[in-house]
Amino acid sequence: MPTFEREGASIYYEEQGEGYPLLLFAPGGMRSAIEFWGKSAYSPIVEFARDFRVIAMDQRNAGNSTAPITAEDGWKTFTDDHLALLDYLGIESTHVMGGCIGSSYCLGIIKAAPQRITAAVLQNPIGLSHNNRDAFYNMFDDWASELKSQRSDITDEALHGFKANMFDGEFVFSVSPEFVQNCATPLLICAGNDNFHPTATAEEIARLAPDAQLLIKWREAEVVRET
């Protein structure tokens, strides 16, 4: 299996196609892994490998990727993985596409290295609404409980700090509205419509970003080809 190592983490990835790079961040919450693209309205691995060098990855401690967990882990930890994978593959610039939590990963890597990200697709972006923070906490706890049952090196203290760093924030968790307001990267936003992926979050990103296109209807059979 193709993997690369960094600071104790082993990150699994797959490549398909040739051309300009497209780095994918899968849906699935804390279980964000390549397999979840097969459950989406369309698989970007299948659809875009005809035109792009598509790189898909399992996030740390999801799918076939593993890593230690500390109380200091958070969005930056994932962004560092993403940039390290680009470096490992010799990729200087790329498009990115994320589903669900992957949309926040997209915005995180744009903030960290705007010169390396040429465009982004945010599909079903997650975001905080007036009554959904506990849903994110519970999603994290379900993932953490399963992982802890399999590994003796994970402590409650580490998980508590990690969870706070991921989901104690506001907006899309990984970046602020002020960042999006000054984000020059072109964004295509495919809105969600449920508790984890509020339509209002997609609309707010589109309202703030200087170069954004919003699709409310994008996953239905009659429009998915156009999407």
C-alpha positions in Angstrom: 0.0 0.0 0.0 1.4 3.5 -0.8 2.1 5.3 2.4 4.4 8.1 3.6 5.7 8.6 7.1 6.0 11.8 9.1 6.6 12.3 12.8 5.2 8.9 13.8 2.2 9.0 11.4 1.7 6.6 8.5 -0.5 8.2 5.8 -2.1 6.1 3.2 -2.9 7.6 -0.2 -3.8 6.5 -3.8 -3.2 8.1 -7.2 -5.2 7.9 -10.4 -4.9 9.6 -13.7 -2.5 12.2 -15.1 -2.4 15.9 -15.5 -2.7 18.8 -13.1 -2.9 17.6 -9.5 -6.2 17.4 -7.6 -5.8 16.6 -3.9 -9.0 15.1 -2.3 -10.1 15.3 1.3 -12.8 12.7 1.8 -16.1 13.1 3.8 -16.7 11.0 6.9 -15.9 13.3 9.8 -13.1 12.0 11.9 -13.2 8.8 9.8 -12.4 10.7 6.6 -11.1 8.0 4.3 -11.0 7.3 0.6 -13.8 4.7 0.8 -16.4 7.5 1.6 -16.1 9.0 -1.9 -17.9 5.9 -3.2 -20.9 6.9 -1.1 -21.1 10.4 -2.5 -23.3 11.6 -5.3 -20.4 11.0 -7.6 -16.8 9.8 -7.1 -14.2 12.5 -8.0 -11.7 9.7 -8.2 -13.6 8.1 -11.0 -14.9 11.3 -12.7 -11.8 13.4 -12.6 -9.0 10.9 -13.2 -9.6 11.3 -16.9 -8.3 14.9 -16.7 -6.3 15.3 -13.6 -3.7 13.6 -11.4 -6.1 12.7 -8.6 -4.5 12.1 -5.2 -6.9 10.7 -2.5 -5.9 10.0 1.1 -7.0 8.5 4.4 -6.7 11.1 7.1 -4.6 10.2 10.2 -6.3 7.5 12.3 -8.9 6.8 9.6 -9.0 4.1 7.1 -5.5 2.7 6.6 -3.7 5.7 8.1 -2.4 5.7 11.7 -0.8 8.3 13.9 -0.1 9.1 17.6 -2.7 11.4 19.3 -1.7 14.3 21.6 -3.7 17.0 23.4 -2.1 19.6 21.0 -3.5 17.9 17.8 -6.0 19.9 15.8 -6.6 21.3 12.4 -3.0 22.4 11.9 -1.9 18.8 12.4 -4.0 17.7 9.5 -2.8 20.6 7.3 0.8 19.6 8.1 0.0 16.1 6.8 -1.5 17.5 3.6 1.5 19.8 2.9 3.9 17.0 3.7 2.1 14.7 1.3 2.4 17.3 -1.5 6.1 17.7 -0.7 6.6 13.9 -0.7 5.0 13.7 -4.1 6.9 16.6 -5.5 3.8 18.7 -6.1 4.3 22.5 -6.0 0.7 23.5 -6.7 -2.7 21.8 -6.8 -6.4 22.1 -6.8 -8.1 20.7 -3.7 -11.6 19.2 -3.2 -13.1 18.3 0.1 -16.4 16.7 1.2 -17.9 17.3 4.7 -15.0 17.8 7.0 -12.8 17.9 3.9 -14.2 21.3 3.1 -12.6 22.7 6.3 -9.4 20.9 5.4 -9.5 22.7 2.1 -9.8 26.1 3.8 -7.1 25.1 6.3 -4.5 24.3 3.6 -5.4 27.5 1.6 -4.7 29.5 4.7 -1.4 27.8 5.4 -0.1 27.8 1.8 -2.3 30.0 -0.4 0.4 30.1 -3.1 0.1 26.3 -3.6 -3.7 26.0 -3.9 -5.1 27.2 -7.2 -8.8 26.4 -6.7 -11.0 24.5 -4.3 -14.3 22.6 -4.3 -16.1 22.6 -1.0 -18.8 19.9 -1.0 -21.2 19.7 1.9 -19.1 22.1 4.1 -19.5 21.5 7.8 -20.3 24.5 10.0 -21.5 25.5 13.4 -25.2 26.4 13.7 -27.2 27.3 16.8 -27.9 23.8 17.9 -25.3 21.4 16.4 -22.1 21.6 18.4 -23.0 18.5 20.4 -23.4 16.6 17.2 -19.8 17.2 16.4 -18.7 16.3 19.9 -20.6 13.1 19.7 -19.2 12.3 16.3 -15.7 12.8 17.7 -16.5 10.7 20.8 -17.8 7.8 18.7 -14.6 7.7 16.6 -12.4 8.2 19.7 -14.1 5.4 21.7 -13.6 2.9 18.8 -10.0 3.9 18.4 -9.2 3.8 22.1 -10.6 0.2 22.3 -8.0 -0.8 19.8 -5.0 1.0 21.1 -3.4 1.2 24.5 -1.3 4.4 23.8 -4.3 6.8 23.6 -5.2 8.7 26.8 -8.4 10.5 27.8 -6.4 13.7 28.3 -5.1 13.6 24.7 -8.5 13.0 23.3 -10.1 15.8 25.4 -7.5 18.3 24.1 -7.8 17.1 20.5 -11.6 17.3 20.5 -11.5 20.9 21.9 -9.0 22.0 19.3 -11.2 20.5 16.5 -14.7 21.5 17.5 -14.7 24.3 20.2 -14.4 26.9 17.5 -16.9 28.8 15.4 -18.0 29.0 11.8 -16.3 26.1 9.8 -13.9 25.4 12.8 -10.6 25.5 10.8 -10.6 29.2 9.7 -12.4 32.4 10.6 -15.0 34.4 8.6 -12.3 37.1 8.3 -10.0 34.7 6.6 -12.6 33.7 4.0 -13.5 37.3 3.4 -9.9 37.8 2.3 -9.4 34.5 0.5 -8.5 35.1 -3.1 -8.6 31.4 -4.1 -11.5 30.5 -6.4 -14.1 28.4 -4.6 -16.9 26.2 -5.9 -19.3 25.5 -3.0 -21.8 22.7 -3.2 -24.2 23.3 -0.3 -25.2 20.7 2.3 -28.7 20.6 3.8 -28.5 18.8 7.2 -27.3 19.2 10.8 -23.6 18.7 10.1 -23.6 20.5 6.8 -26.0 23.5 7.2 -27.1 25.3 4.0 -26.5 28.5 5.8 -22.8 27.7 6.2 -22.3 27.2 2.4 -24.2 30.5 1.8 -22.1 32.3 4.3 -18.8 31.1 2.7 -20.1 32.1 -0.7 -21.2 35.6 0.6 -17.8 36.2 2.2 -15.4 34.9 -0.4 -14.3 37.3 -3.1 -14.3 34.6 -5.8 -17.0 32.0 -5.1 -19.7 30.1 -6.9 -22.5 28.5 -4.9 -24.5 25.5 -6.0 -27.6 24.7 -3.9 -28.8 21.9 -6.2 -25.8 19.8 -7.3 -26.3 16.1 -6.2 -29.6 15.2 -7.8 -29.5 12.8 -10.8 -30.7 15.4 -13.3 -27.9 17.9 -12.5 -25.0 15.8 -11.3 -23.4 15.7 -14.7 -23.5 19.5 -14.9 -22.0 19.7 -11.4 
